[in-house]
Amino acid sequence: MIRATKIFAAAATSAVVVGVLLYIVPIPRPWLFSYIEANSDYFLVDRRTWESDASLPVRFSAFALDLKMRAQWKRDLIARLAPPRDDPRATLGNVYQATDQLIINQIELFHKPIDQLLFASLMRGYGWCDQVNGVIAYLLQGHIDDVETYSLYNAKDKLSPHVAVRTQSSLGTVFVDVWSGVPYFGFADQLSERGSREIPTYHELRGKMAFKESFYRDGSVFNRYDFWFQVRKGLNRSMFMLRDSWLHLWSSAWARQSGADAAIIPGDRYYLRARLHHIYGEAELAQQYYRKYLETPCTTVRCDAARIFLNRLSETSEISTRN
């Protein structure tokens, strides 16, 4: 019994050490390209559909790598943005602008959402409101006092129509919504004296707001990106994966909920390579691969997404050239 306990403790310690090293040591870019291209279905189809064909070890490794890839990308982007710690409005604005350039919102491109983890959703480039706003909440974590994705609530119909981002800082309570194209706003009674000078109120932006004030006031926390919340979420996800694998052993009827753009085509490797260059700020290479992708036979919504991203990058390049 004592020997078994020692073996378990040694294994657990080794797992923690390996996990810490994997988190700290950056993934070499060539390996990152190879992994993403070899696993394009993970990044482009519904998570349930992908999981139905993946073994439990593959699913656990994909989950761990998603956490690793998103953390590595965040460190790179934040280093490039260098958000000021003493100016939360500037931080909100800078991170919003960066995220808005990397993600397509529902207003720009109507699409059928699919269930994905954060980095996979970022690589795809568009998604549900909680996925898109989840990216900016994740980036703001650690650079604004308190950040969470926040589920609005319609008390009359007893449903949540939308997920935004809610922050707490010296500005007071400020909402951010990149999915709806609203950088930041607050309610007069929830803003601090500084916030009332720097942040527009809901009523000042009433013409741009898609949801009633009461939906915000009756809402609740949807997700957080602090360490312990993510640890609990990770443990829960692991338990669900184990449960689903057990059920899969006893049933061949596995629910498939593919999005409208789920079909994988050979040219998708160009789209994913373009996305990786894009999120890492390598505009010229991103444009090159978006063009290559559009030269391939493609009929999915990703073709429309590639055109939008290519136009954005081209416009940015023209502005930079003129300046």
C-alpha positions in Angstrom: 0.0 0.0 0.0 2.8 2.4 1.0 4.7 1.5 -2.2 1.6 2.1 -4.4 1.1 5.5 -2.7 4.7 6.4 -3.4 4.4 5.4 -7.0 1.2 7.4 -7.4 2.8 10.4 -5.7 5.8 10.2 -8.0 3.7 9.8 -11.1 1.5 12.8 -10.0 4.6 14.9 -9.4 6.1 14.0 -12.7 2.8 14.8 -14.5 2.8 18.2 -12.8 6.4 18.9 -13.7 5.8 17.8 -17.3 2.7 19.9 -17.5 4.5 23.0 -16.2 7.3 22.5 -18.7 4.8 22.0 -21.5 3.1 25.3 -20.5 6.3 27.3 -20.3 8.3 26.0 -23.2 7.0 27.4 -26.5 5.9 25.1 -29.3 8.3 25.5 -32.3 6.4 27.1 -35.2 7.2 24.4 -37.7 5.7 21.8 -35.4 2.7 24.0 -34.8 2.0 24.3 -38.5 2.4 20.6 -39.0 0.1 19.7 -36.1 -2.7 22.1 -37.2 -2.6 21.0 -40.8 -2.6 17.3 -39.8 -5.6 17.9 -37.5 -7.6 20.4 -39.6 -10.9 18.7 -38.7 -10.4 19.5 -35.0 -10.2 23.2 -35.9 -13.0 23.3 -38.5 -15.8 20.9 -37.5 -18.1 20.6 -34.5 -16.3 19.3 -31.4 -18.9 16.5 -30.9 -18.4 15.3 -34.5 -14.6 15.3 -34.1 -14.7 13.6 -30.7 -16.9 10.8 -32.1 -14.0 9.6 -34.2 -11.2 10.3 -31.8 -9.8 8.0 -29.1 -9.8 9.1 -25.5 -6.0 9.8 -25.4 -6.2 11.8 -28.6 -9.1 13.9 -27.1 -7.2 14.5 -23.9 -4.1 15.6 -25.8 -6.1 17.9 -28.1 -7.7 19.5 -25.0 -4.3 20.0 -23.4 -2.8 21.4 -26.7 -5.7 23.8 -27.1 -4.9 25.2 -23.7 -1.2 25.4 -24.6 -1.7 27.0 -28.0 -4.0 29.6 -26.7 -1.7 30.6 -23.8 1.3 30.8 -26.2 -0.6 33.0 -28.6 -1.9 35.2 -25.8 1.6 35.9 -24.6 2.7 36.8 -28.1 -0.2 39.2 -28.8 0.0 40.9 -25.4 3.7 41.4 -25.8 2.9 43.1 -29.1 0.1 45.2 -27.7 1.8 46.1 -24.4 -1.5 47.2 -22.7 -0.9 49.9 -20.0 -1.7 48.7 -16.5 -2.8 52.1 -15.3 -5.2 52.9 -18.2 -8.0 50.3 -18.3 -9.9 52.2 -21.0 -6.8 52.1 -23.3 -6.4 48.4 -22.5 -10.0 47.7 -23.4 -9.7 49.7 -26.6 -6.4 48.1 -27.7 -7.5 44.5 -27.0 -10.9 45.1 -28.6 -9.4 46.5 -31.7 -6.9 43.6 -32.0 -9.5 41.0 -31.4 -12.0 42.6 -33.8 -9.4 42.4 -36.6 -8.9 38.7 -36.0 -12.5 37.6 -35.7 -15.6 37.9 -37.9 -18.7 38.8 -36.0 -22.3 37.7 -36.8 -23.1 41.0 -38.4 -20.4 40.7 -41.0 -21.0 37.1 -41.9 -24.1 35.0 -41.1 -23.0 31.5 -40.2 -24.2 28.4 -38.4 -22.3 28.2 -35.1 -20.6 25.0 -34.0 -19.3 23.9 -30.6 -15.5 24.4 -30.3 -12.9 25.1 -27.7 -11.3 28.6 -27.5 -8.2 28.2 -29.7 -10.0 26.1 -32.3 -12.7 28.8 -32.5 -10.1 31.5 -32.9 -8.4 29.5 -35.7 -11.7 29.1 -37.5 -12.2 32.8 -37.2 -15.9 33.1 -36.4 -18.4 31.5 -34.1 -21.0 31.9 -31.3 -21.2 35.1 -29.2 -19.7 33.2 -26.2 -16.8 31.9 -28.4 -16.0 35.3 -30.0 -16.4 37.3 -26.8 -14.6 34.5 -24.9 -11.5 35.3 -26.9 -11.4 39.0 -25.8 -12.3 38.0 -22.2 -9.4 35.5 -22.2 -7.0 38.2 -23.5 -8.2 40.8 -20.9 -7.7 38.3 -18.0 -4.7 39.5 -16.0 -4.8 43.0 -17.5 -8.1 44.2 -16.1 -9.0 43.7 -12.5 -11.9 41.3 -13.1 -13.1 39.8 -16.3 -15.9 37.3 -17.1 -18.1 36.3 -20.0 -21.6 37.3 -18.9 -24.9 35.7 -19.9 -27.7 38.1 -20.5 -31.1 37.0 -19.3 -34.6 37.5 -20.7 -36.8 37.0 -17.6 -40.0 37.1 -19.6 -39.1 34.3 -21.9 -36.7 32.6 -19.4 -33.8 32.3 -21.7 -30.4 33.8 -22.4 -30.3 35.5 -25.8 -26.6 36.5 -25.7 -23.2 36.4 -24.0 -21.1 39.6 -23.6 -18.0 40.4 -21.6 -18.3 42.1 -18.2 -15.3 43.8 -16.6 -14.5 45.4 -13.2 -11.8 48.1 -12.9 -11.2 51.6 -11.7 -13.8 52.5 -14.4 -16.5 50.6 -12.6 -18.5 47.9 -14.4 -17.9 48.0 -18.2 -19.3 45.7 -20.8 -17.5 44.7 -24.0 -19.1 43.0 -27.0 -16.9 42.3 -30.0 -19.4 39.9 -31.5 -22.0 42.7 -31.7 -19.4 45.3 -32.7 -19.7 47.4 -29.5 -16.3 48.2 -28.1 -17.3 49.1 -24.5 -20.2 50.7 -22.6 -21.6 50.9 -19.1 -24.7 51.9 -17.1 -24.5 55.3 -15.4 -25.2 53.9 -11.9 -22.4 51.2 -12.3 -19.6 53.4 -13.6 -17.1 55.1 -11.3 -16.4 58.8 -11.5 -13.5 58.1 -13.9 -15.7 55.7 -15.9 -18.4 58.2 -16.3 -15.9 60.5 -18.0 -14.3 57.9 -20.2 -16.9 55.3 -21.1 -20.1 55.8 -23.1 -23.3 54.7 -21.4 -25.9 52.3 -22.6 -28.4 55.1 -23.1 -25.9 57.1 -25.2 -25.4 54.1 -27.5 -29.1 53.1 -27.4 -29.4 53.1 -31.2 -26.5 50.5 -31.5 -27.7 48.2 -28.7 -29.5 45.0 -29.7 -30.6 43.9 -26.3 -32.7 45.5 -23.5 -31.1 47.1 -20.5 -33.0 44.6 -18.2 -31.3 41.7 -20.0 -27.9 43.0 -18.7 -29.1 43.7 -15.2 -30.7 40.2 -14.8 -27.7 38.3 -16.3 -25.2 36.1 -14.6 -21.6 34.8 -15.0 -21.1 32.5 -18.0 -17.4 31.8 -17.8 -14.2 33.1 -16.2 -10.6 32.7 -17.2 -8.8 32.9 -13.9 -6.7 29.9 -12.9 -8.9 28.1 -10.5 -12.1 28.5 -12.5 -10.3 27.0 -15.5 -8.9 24.2 -13.4 -12.4 23.3 -12.2 -13.7 23.5 -15.8 -10.9 21.4 -17.0 -11.7 18.7 -14.5 -15.4 18.8 -15.4 -14.5 18.5 -19.1 -12.2 15.5 -18.4 -15.1 13.8 -16.5 -17.4 14.4 -19.4 -14.9 12.9 -21.9 -14.5 9.8 -19.7 -18.3 9.5 -19.4 -18.9 10.0 -23.2 -16.2 7.4 -24.0 -17.9 4.9 -21.7 -21.2 5.5 -23.3 -19.6 5.2 -26.8 -18.5 1.7 -25.9 -22.1 0.7 -25.4 -23.7 2.5 -28.2 -22.9 3.1 -31.9 -25.5 5.9 -32.0 -23.3 9.0 -31.5 -24.9 12.4 -31.9 -23.4 14.3 -34.8 -24.1 18.1 -35.0 -22.1 19.3 -38.0 -22.1 22.9 -38.9 -23.0 24.0 -42.4 -19.3 24.4 -43.3 -18.2 21.1 -41.8 -16.9 19.5 -45.0 -13.1 19.4 -45.0 -11.4 20.0 -48.4 -7.7 19.7 -49.3 -7.3 23.4 -49.6 -8.3 24.0 -45.9 -4.6 23.7 -45.0 -4.1 27.0 -46.7 -6.9 28.6 -44.7 -5.5 27.3 -41.4 -2.0 28.4 -42.3 -3.3 31.8 -43.2 -5.2 32.0 -39.9 -2.1 31.1 -37.9 0.0 33.7 -39.7 -2.9 36.2 -39.2 -3.3 35.8 -35.4 0.5 36.1 -35.0 0.5 39.4 -36.8 2.3 38.2 -39.9 0.1 40.0 -42.4 2.0 39.4 -45.7 2.1 35.7 -45.2 -1.5 35.6 -44.1 -2.5 37.4 -47.3 -0.5 35.0 -49.3 -2.2 31.9 -47.9 -5.7 33.4 -48.0 -5.2 34.0 -51.7 -3.9 30.4 -52.2 -7.0 29.2 -50.4 -9.4 31.2 -52.5 -7.7 29.8 -55.7 -8.8 26.3 -54.6 -12.3 25.0 -55.3 -14.2 25.9 -52.2 -17.9 26.5 -51.5 -18.0 26.6 -47.7 -18.6 29.7 -45.5 -14.8 29.7 -44.9 -14.4 31.0 -48.5 -16.4 34.1 -47.5 -14.5 34.4 -44.3 -11.2 34.3 -46.2 -12.3 37.1 -48.5 -13.3 39.2 -45.5 -10.0 38.6 -43.8 -8.0 39.3 -47.0 -9.9 42.5 -47.6 -9.2 43.6 -44.0 -5.5 42.9 -44.4 -5.3 44.6 -47.8 -7.0 47.7 -46.4 -4.6 47.8 -43.5 -1.6 47.4 -45.8 -2.9 50.3 -48.0 -3.3 52.6 -45.0 0.2 51.7 -43.7 1.7 52.4 -47.2 0.0 55.8 -47.4 1.3 56.7 -43.9 
